Amino acid sequence: MHPAIKIVSLIIVTIFITQGSWFTLLLTAILLLPFYILNLHLWTSAIKMLFRLKWFFLSILIIYYYYTPELQASSSLFNILNERFVPGFFRISVLVIILFSVNLFIKMTSKEEILSALLWLFSPLQFLHIDVERISLRAVLTLDYIEDLSGRLSEYKQKKQSLFYLVELSGIILHEILDEAENTSGKSYTVNCLEAPDAKQFILPMVLCLSLYISL
């Protein structure tokens, strides 16, 4: 499949599930499931990413619990769960589906393919005198260097540093990684000049659009 079609499909999925309902999430999960069944190695990286976000997910539940307006009905356990925790679980589910979608895209697409696809998608911006190559390359290098973040943090986790220290440190390391992605030299990527996708490949994003739109 043309890598640009993969990127467009990922964008479509992300937009619709952030605006959709539980049925939209269920439909997207059903569409993703065959890929994860046929490629069992994808589960490992996806679960690792979920585990790293556990405190972020917990913070979402806490925020929804404390900042949801006062209950209009009785303060029964059912109403508390329905009006405070269910919206939080829905937002967490949206992030989980996005995570699984991004994980599938990254694992099934090489860095060179991503770079080539970004250059092809951004090529019309050249008429506006925008440095398309710089934008595309920085995006790929950021993906490349972001993998170093967990490795660097794991070294400090072994020293049993406090949670607040790790949060502060993660921000510092992430800033350093983005700077490296901006200023790095010596890395080489092979960029293939992509031709336009076959007309039949546009069927996938069109079907995704139609299916997810109906599910809204």
Number of C-alpha atoms within 10 A of each C-alpha: 9 16 22 21 20 19 19 16 21 18 15 16 21 19 14 20 26 16 12 16 16 14 14 22 24 15 15 22 16 11 13 15 12 10 13 15 11 9 12 9 11 17 15 9 14 18 15 10 16 16 12 11 14 10 11 13 19 13 13 16 20 15 13 18 18 10 9 15 10 11 12 8 9 9 11 10 8 10 15 17 14 12 18 22 18 16 17 23 16 16 16 17 17 20 18 20 20 22 17 22 21 17 18 20 17 13 12 15 16 12 19 17 20 22 25 23 25 21 23 19 18 16 15 12 12 11 8 9 8 13 13 19 16 11 15 20 21 20 17 19 21 18 16 13 16 16 11 14 15 14 10 13 15 13 10 14 12 8 8 10 10 10 10 9 10 16 11 10 15 16 12 11 17 17 12 14 22 18 14 15 20 16 10 12 8 5 6 7 14 10 14 13 10 15 9 11 13 11 7 7 13 14 12 14 19 13 12 18 17 11 15 23 14 11 18 14
